[in-house]
């Protein structure tokens, strides 16, 4: 049958629409899910990301504890006396002031104020900032020569002296006058790559250090040199940074000769803990040369 040109166009269009809705149309190619997954894994690997079972193995499971004790393998000598030439009725009157950059226990040789912290972790057991802690000053010195807290953890910066002090935390916006017997609240907003100095502009001999970490995996060695970091993520490689005020490494990095821990001159060592393990590194001897003495 012959149709006029306008009508012929309508008939052809109707035929095409009918064919498009017909079950006999050519089906679209089915998605190859296996190929898509393989491509996704390839792209992740190229970006350096673990995934699937490999990611689970890298992340590990459970928690563990790391501890040890730093011992000074040398003779510390007499601590240098500090000259308190201001507010002398308070500063140095009730207690003689000494340089506290090298504190060694006379009976155990334990080395105090060594900082140990995990440089990076994939999991945190307790994500909260933690309870309030106190950073105090009395007799014109900071009571804690080295102080550790979490980012966001509330800190009560106290002044237990009858004279005013200025507390200046380097690298932060906290540089405040603390009145006699008073206190101010502070919470760190960011991590410190290494401990940062705290000074008092009113009494320039006053000095301390603070270190802030997001995950809270940080410890400061006690008077006997011991330290403990609980609830670390187990089953994955961890790298730790070690610092001491007198260490000869860059920015206070404490480098030790411990090849079993891959200890580097940058003051870092590596370890992998098993689930529920309480790993004791034992006695870590610190030679005098490592602290510049």
NORMOUR-V834300 format. One record per run of one state. SS is the DSSP state (a for helix, b for strand, c for the rest). FROM is the first residue (numbers start at 1). LEN is the number of residues. Records with the same first field share a line. If there is no record, write none. Layout:
BEGIN
SS=FROM-LEN + FROM-LEN
END
This chain:
BEGIN
c=1-4 + 21-12 + 47-5 + 60-3 + 74-7 + 82-16 + 99-5 + 105-5 + 112-3 + 119-14 + 136-1 + 139-2 + 143-3 + 151-4 + 159-6 + 170-5 + 179-4 + 187-9 + 200-7 + 214-4 + 221-5 + 234-3 + 244-6 + 254-5 + 262-6 + 273-5 + 292-2
a=5-16 + 33-14 + 52-8 + 250-3 + 259-3 + 288-4
b=63-11 + 81-1 + 98-1 + 104-1 + 110-2 + 115-4 + 133-3 + 137-2 + 141-2 + 146-5 + 155-4 + 165-5 + 175-4 + 183-4 + 196-4 + 207-7 + 218-3 + 226-8 + 237-7 + 253-1 + 268-5 + 278-10
END
